Amino acid sequence: MTDAIKEAYLNIERAMYEFNTLLERQVGAMRESEASDPIKLERMTQGAKAMRDSSAIYLSYAKFVAYGMPDSEEMLEE
């Protein structure tokens, strides 16, 4: 694929990593807070996990497409 497509993929990968990191920090801050609502904490914890899992699936396929849909995983460039 083109360098522009690969770069766009890498930008998405970085953005999702940052987003998931910030969600995990928020969960941590909520856990440490005595004023935290347990229902909101549970929802945020589950939401952060869902985003992490979903983004891993999305990125796996996006990388596959960005690198030209190769025949095997070994053909994916790092």
Secondary structure as UniProt FT lines:
FT   HELIX           3..32
FT   TURN            34..35
FT   HELIX           38..66
FT   TURN            67..68
FT   HELIX           73..75
//
